[in-house]
Amino acid sequence: MSEPRYDVLIRGGNVIDGTGAAQRQADVAIAGGRIAAVGTVDGEAARVIDATGLAVAPGFIDVHSHDDVALLNNPTLDFKAAQGVTTVVCGNCGLGPAPANERLQQFFQRGVEGILGPVREFAWQSLGEFYEAVRATRPGVNAAFLAPHGSLRVAAMGWERRAPTTDEMATMKAQLAEGMAAGAIGLSTGLMYVPGTFAETDELIELARVAAGFGGLYVSHIRNEGDGLLDSVREAIRIGEESGAPVQISHHKAAARANWGLTQQSLPLIDEARARGVDVTIDAYPYTAASTSLAAIARGGRLVPVFQPADIMVASVKHQHQYEGKRLDEVAEMMDLPVEDATKRLLDEEENAVVAVMFIMDEGDVSRVLQHPTCMIGSDGIPSPTGKPHPRLYGTFPRVLGHYAREERLYSLEEAVRRMTSLPAATFRLTDRGELREGAWADVVIFDPERVAATATYEDPRQYPTGIPYVLVNGEFVVDGGEPIPAGAGQVLARGS
């Protein structure tokens, strides 16, 4: 008996190829980790999936993740695979576990581990060595990495609130160049966070030129997403224009009630820049609540004035888990303290490792941003091992498909898939990803267009979605029968390879 010609044959599904083209009924054959054929396929396969009535699409690319350390601690990355995510882009918001020296390790202890998770051992120094450490875990999904400005700056000069010296800048540029040579896809900044907030625009232009020299992007959590939104968008555009790097603006939003509607002005700024030849794109998550470190919005216990205690929920902490799921005013009541004193005490006792969910966005802004032609989808999920993380960690991509495409008809199913597949693959230069075509890597999601839905909620966020029975990464099943399974199928992706 001859060997099967294909490893997997997906029969009779409605192929949504990722390009935005109309879906069509076709078979998809997989061999050696790649798509071998799309159409009417003859031949035997080691496994055949009957996809009648189901959609067959390229695996989704999460362009804004914080899964850097989760790839080491939980390499299956079940919360992403179950959504149909086959590639995560890490190193966002200027945060990452490399380049690692004593100062960077202190950076983690001062609160970064609350966002990225605890590092058991810094067994690497350079960015390239960290990528090798991830590769050695055999992750369940593919991972691409941005070089994080905040980590570069801390490693080179600590928490100094000043411009870098000539030597410090040379160190940052050398470490960035090493990371780019090792495959990083660009430079990221988190200009709302220490130490990114200390960096002046000229510093960022100089570093972005290094990334651009390797064909990389400049990806930014901009300086202010509230009343300074427009100036912050202009700054990001200027950095791209003067450095030559394509610009990706992360989780675009208008934060806090007083600023709702500002996306009606920020999005035209992007259109104007694109019209004069600046490559600017954005991403967003499909929720009206944000999430970040509580320390970033409550300096010394005092909330940024635009936020109200009742709008801030404690998502996760290191020690006192009774506060998880509680609003800040409830925490204050539990502590029998004024809100400012209670917030300061919580941050002190939790070593700043407090993640918060903030209900601060307007649905009109969210829908407007999601509809923008350059907008991709990023979960911005914080992979907290405990507590009640924002439901976007488990529900982002099925929510786009089920709520915004099927129910709200914000765009067609084909367009929703394009924004989660070929558009990010092209933007982030991930070769042979994001399309179902012969020769491309076999990152595939099979889902039921009528049933796909996010089930994660703010009260109970750790729930897999419905309607996604199969997901393959490089031709291997990572979700089978709706259940994530350990497969070790992922690769560390380098820019342009």
KAHUDA-V31041 format. One record per residue. N is the residue number from 1. RES is the residue in one letter. SS is DSSP state (A for helix, B for strand, O for the rest). OMEGA is omega in radians with two decimals (NA if undefined). Layout:
((N,RES,SS,OMEGA) (N,RES,SS,OMEGA))
This chain:
((1,M,O,-3.08) (2,S,O,3.09) (3,E,O,3.08) (4,P,O,-3.12) (5,R,O,-3.06) (6,Y,B,3.03) (7,D,B,-3.13) (8,V,B,3.04) (9,L,B,3.13) (10,I,B,-2.98) (11,R,B,2.87) (12,G,B,3.12) (13,G,B,3.04) (14,N,B,-3.02) (15,V,B,2.99) (16,I,B,-2.85) (17,D,O,3.10) (18,G,O,-3.09) (19,T,O,-3.03) (20,G,O,3.11) (21,A,O,3.13) (22,A,O,3.13) (23,Q,O,3.13) (24,R,B,3.12) (25,Q,B,-3.11) (26,A,B,2.99) (27,D,B,3.06) (28,V,B,3.14) (29,A,B,-3.09) (30,I,B,3.07) (31,A,B,3.09) (32,G,O,3.09) (33,G,O,-3.10) (34,R,B,3.06) (35,I,B,-3.11) (36,A,B,-3.12) (37,A,B,3.01) (38,V,B,-3.11) (39,G,B,3.01) (40,T,O,-2.99) (41,V,O,3.03) (42,D,O,3.09) (43,G,O,-3.13) (44,E,O,3.10) (45,A,B,3.10) (46,A,B,3.08) (47,R,B,3.13) (48,V,B,3.08) (49,I,B,3.05) (50,D,B,-3.08) (51,A,O,3.14) (52,T,O,3.14) (53,G,O,-3.12) (54,L,O,3.05) (55,A,B,3.07) (56,V,B,-3.00) (57,A,B,2.99) (58,P,B,3.06) (59,G,O,-3.07) (60,F,B,-3.14) (61,I,B,3.12) (62,D,B,-3.00) (63,V,O,3.12) (64,H,O,3.11) (65,S,O,3.02) (66,H,O,-3.03) (67,D,O,-3.06) (68,D,O,-3.09) (69,V,O,3.09) (70,A,A,3.10) (71,L,A,3.08) (72,L,A,-3.04) (73,N,A,-3.11) (74,N,O,-2.97) (75,P,O,3.07) (76,T,O,-3.12) (77,L,O,-3.04) (78,D,A,-3.09) (79,F,A,3.05) (80,K,A,-3.13) (81,A,A,-3.11) (82,A,O,3.11) (83,Q,O,-3.03) (84,G,O,3.11) (85,V,B,3.13) (86,T,B,3.08) (87,T,B,3.05) (88,V,B,3.03) (89,V,B,-3.04) (90,C,B,3.14) (91,G,O,-3.09) (92,N,A,3.06) (93,C,A,3.11) (94,G,A,-3.05) (95,L,O,3.07) (96,G,O,-3.06) (97,P,O,3.12) (98,A,O,0.04) (99,P,O,-2.96) (100,A,O,2.92) (101,N,O,-3.07) (102,E,A,-3.13) (103,R,A,3.12) (104,L,A,3.11) (105,Q,A,3.05) (106,Q,A,3.08) (107,F,A,3.10) (108,F,A,-3.10) (109,Q,A,-3.13) (110,R,A,3.02) (111,G,A,-3.09) (112,V,A,3.14) (113,E,A,3.04) (114,G,A,3.11) (115,I,A,-3.02) (116,L,A,-3.08) (117,G,O,-3.09) (118,P,O,3.04) (119,V,O,-3.10) (120,R,O,3.14) (121,E,O,3.04) (122,F,O,-3.07) (123,A,O,-3.12) (124,W,O,3.02) (125,Q,O,-3.06) (126,S,O,3.05) (127,L,A,3.14) (128,G,A,3.11) (129,E,A,3.07) (130,F,A,3.12) (131,Y,A,3.11) (132,E,A,3.11) (133,A,A,3.08) (134,V,A,3.14) (135,R,A,-3.10) (136,A,A,3.12) (137,T,O,-3.05) (138,R,O,-3.08) (139,P,O,-3.12) (140,G,O,3.11) (141,V,O,3.07) (142,N,B,3.12) (143,A,B,3.00) (144,A,B,-2.98) (145,F,B,2.91) (146,L,O,3.05) (147,A,B,-2.99) (148,P,B,-3.10) (149,H,A,-3.11) (150,G,A,3.13) (151,S,A,3.07) (152,L,A,-3.06) (153,R,A,3.12) (154,V,A,-3.13) (155,A,A,-3.08) (156,A,A,-2.97) (157,M,A,3.09) (158,G,O,-3.04) (159,W,O,-3.09) (160,E,O,3.13) (161,R,O,-3.11) (162,R,O,3.05) (163,A,O,3.10) (164,P,O,2.99) (165,T,O,3.11) (166,T,A,-3.14) (167,D,A,3.14) (168,E,A,3.08) (169,M,A,3.10) (170,A,A,3.10) (171,T,A,3.13) (172,M,A,-3.12) (173,K,A,3.14) (174,A,A,3.14) (175,Q,A,3.07) (176,L,A,3.13) (177,A,A,3.09) (178,E,A,3.12) (179,G,A,3.10) (180,M,A,3.11) (181,A,A,3.13) (182,A,O,3.03) (183,G,O,3.11) (184,A,O,-3.04) (185,I,O,3.10) (186,G,B,3.12) (187,L,B,3.07) (188,S,B,3.04) (189,T,B,2.99) (190,G,B,-2.94) (191,L,O,3.02) (192,M,O,-3.00) (193,Y,O,2.94) (194,V,O,0.11) (195,P,O,-3.11) (196,G,A,-3.13) (197,T,A,3.13) (198,F,A,-3.03) (199,A,O,3.04) (200,E,O,-3.06) (201,T,A,-3.09) (202,D,A,3.08) (203,E,A,-3.09) (204,L,A,3.09) (205,I,A,-3.10) (206,E,A,3.12) (207,L,A,3.13) (208,A,A,3.08) (209,R,A,3.10) (210,V,A,3.12) (211,A,A,-3.14) (212,A,A,3.12) (213,G,A,3.09) (214,F,O,-3.11) (215,G,O,-3.08) (216,G,O,-3.13) (217,L,B,2.90) (218,Y,B,-3.04) (219,V,B,-2.95) (220,S,B,2.72) (221,H,B,-2.96) (222,I,O,-2.94) (223,R,O,-3.06) (224,N,O,3.13) (225,E,O,3.13) (226,G,O,-3.08) (227,D,O,3.07) (228,G,O,-3.04) (229,L,A,-3.02) (230,L,A,3.10) (231,D,A,-3.13) (232,S,A,3.05) (233,V,A,3.11) (234,R,A,3.12) (235,E,A,3.14) (236,A,A,3.12) (237,I,A,3.13) (238,R,A,-3.14) (239,I,A,3.10) (240,G,A,-3.09) (241,E,A,-3.07) (242,E,A,-3.13) (243,S,A,-3.07) (244,G,O,-3.14) (245,A,O,2.96) (246,P,O,-3.07) (247,V,B,3.01) (248,Q,B,3.13) (249,I,B,-3.02) (250,S,O,3.04) (251,H,O,-3.06) (252,H,O,-3.07) (253,K,O,2.94) (254,A,O,-2.98) (255,A,O,3.07) (256,A,O,-3.00) (257,R,A,-3.10) (258,A,A,-3.07) (259,N,A,3.14) (260,W,O,-3.11) (261,G,O,-3.11) (262,L,O,3.11) (263,T,A,3.05) (264,Q,A,3.07) (265,Q,A,-3.10) (266,S,A,-3.12) (267,L,A,3.03) (268,P,A,3.05) (269,L,A,3.11) (270,I,A,3.13) (271,D,A,-3.14) (272,E,A,3.13) (273,A,A,3.13) (274,R,A,-3.13) (275,A,A,3.11) (276,R,O,2.96) (277,G,O,3.10) (278,V,O,-3.12) (279,D,O,-3.11) (280,V,B,3.08) (281,T,B,-3.11) (282,I,B,2.93) (283,D,B,-3.14) (284,A,B,2.99) (285,Y,O,-2.95) (286,P,O,-3.12) (287,Y,O,3.11) (288,T,O,3.04) (289,A,B,3.07) (290,A,B,3.09) (291,S,B,3.10) (292,T,B,3.06) (293,S,B,3.09) (294,L,A,-3.13) (295,A,A,-3.11) (296,A,A,-3.09) (297,I,A,-3.13) (298,A,B,-3.12) (299,R,B,-3.12) (300,G,O,-3.13) (301,G,O,-3.10) (302,R,B,-3.14) (303,L,B,2.93) (304,V,O,-2.95) (305,P,O,-3.08) (306,V,O,-3.11) (307,F,O,3.07) (308,Q,O,-3.11) (309,P,A,-3.12) (310,A,A,3.13) (311,D,A,-3.06) (312,I,B,3.12) (313,M,B,3.03) (314,V,B,-3.09) (315,A,B,-3.12) (316,S,B,3.10) (317,V,O,-3.14) (318,K,O,-2.92) (319,H,O,-2.94) (320,Q,O,-2.96) (321,H,A,3.11) (322,Q,A,-3.14) (323,Y,A,-3.11) (324,E,O,-3.09) (325,G,O,-3.13) (326,K,O,3.02) (327,R,B,-3.08) (328,L,A,3.10) (329,D,A,3.08) (330,E,A,3.08) (331,V,A,3.13) (332,A,A,3.11) (333,E,A,3.12) (334,M,A,-3.14) (335,M,A,-3.08) (336,D,O,-3.13) (337,L,O,2.94) (338,P,O,-3.04) (339,V,A,-3.10) (340,E,A,3.13) (341,D,A,-3.14) (342,A,A,3.14) (343,T,A,3.12) (344,K,A,3.14) (345,R,A,3.13) (346,L,A,3.14) (347,L,A,3.13) (348,D,A,-3.07) (349,E,A,3.14) (350,E,O,3.09) (351,E,O,3.14) (352,N,O,-3.08) (353,A,O,3.11) (354,V,O,3.07) (355,V,B,-3.11) (356,A,B,2.96) (357,V,B,-3.05) (358,M,B,-3.13) (359,F,B,-2.88) (360,I,O,-3.04) (361,M,O,-3.12) (362,D,O,-3.11) (363,E,A,3.11) (364,G,A,3.08) (365,D,A,-3.12) (366,V,A,-3.14) (367,S,A,-3.13) (368,R,A,-3.13) (369,V,A,-3.14) (370,L,A,-3.12) (371,Q,A,-3.09) (372,H,O,-3.02) (373,P,O,3.13) (374,T,O,-2.95) (375,C,B,3.00) (376,M,B,-3.09) (377,I,B,3.04) (378,G,O,-3.07) (379,S,O,-3.00) (380,D,O,-3.12) (381,G,O,3.09) (382,I,O,-2.96) (383,P,O,-3.13) (384,S,O,3.13) (385,P,O,3.13) (386,T,O,2.99) (387,G,O,-3.06) (388,K,O,-3.14) (389,P,O,3.05) (390,H,O,-3.11) (391,P,O,3.09) (392,R,A,3.13) (393,L,A,-3.11) (394,Y,A,-2.91) (395,G,A,-2.98) (396,T,A,-2.97) (397,F,A,3.04) (398,P,A,3.08) (399,R,A,3.07) (400,V,A,-3.09) (401,L,A,-3.03) (402,G,A,-3.06) (403,H,A,-2.99) (404,Y,A,3.13) (405,A,A,-3.04) (406,R,A,-3.01) (407,E,A,-3.10) (408,E,O,-3.12) (409,R,O,3.11) (410,L,O,3.00) (411,Y,O,-3.11) (412,S,O,3.09) (413,L,A,3.13) (414,E,A,3.14) (415,E,A,3.08) (416,A,A,3.13) (417,V,A,3.14) (418,R,A,-3.10) (419,R,A,-3.13) (420,M,A,-3.03) (421,T,O,-3.02) (422,S,A,3.12) (423,L,A,3.08) (424,P,A,3.12) (425,A,A,3.12) (426,A,A,-3.10) (427,T,A,-3.09) (428,F,O,3.02) (429,R,O,3.08) (430,L,O,-2.97) (431,T,O,3.08) (432,D,O,3.03) (433,R,O,2.98) (434,G,O,3.08) (435,E,O,2.98) (436,L,O,3.11) (437,R,O,-3.11) (438,E,O,3.12) (439,G,O,3.12) (440,A,O,3.06) (441,W,B,-3.04) (442,A,O,2.93) (443,D,O,-2.95) (444,V,B,2.99) (445,V,B,3.08) (446,I,B,-3.08) (447,F,B,3.13) (448,D,O,-3.07) (449,P,O,-3.11) (450,E,O,-3.06) (451,R,O,-3.04) (452,V,O,-3.09) (453,A,B,2.99) (454,A,O,3.08) (455,T,O,3.13) (456,A,O,3.11) (457,T,O,3.09) (458,Y,O,3.14) (459,E,O,-3.08) (460,D,O,-2.96) (461,P,O,-3.02) (462,R,O,-3.12) (463,Q,O,3.07) (464,Y,O,3.10) (465,P,O,3.03) (466,T,B,2.98) (467,G,O,3.09) (468,I,O,-3.04) (469,P,O,-3.05) (470,Y,B,3.01) (471,V,B,3.10) (472,L,B,3.06) (473,V,B,-3.11) (474,N,O,3.05) (475,G,O,3.14) (476,E,B,-3.14) (477,F,B,3.00) (478,V,B,2.93) (479,V,B,-3.06) (480,D,B,-3.09) (481,G,O,3.13) (482,G,O,-3.10) (483,E,B,3.04) (484,P,B,3.12) (485,I,O,3.09) (486,P,O,-3.10) (487,A,O,-3.10) (488,G,O,-3.02) (489,A,O,-3.02) (490,G,O,3.07) (491,Q,O,2.93) (492,V,B,-3.03) (493,L,O,3.06) (494,A,O,3.14) (495,R,O,3.05) (496,G,O,3.13) (497,S,O,NA))
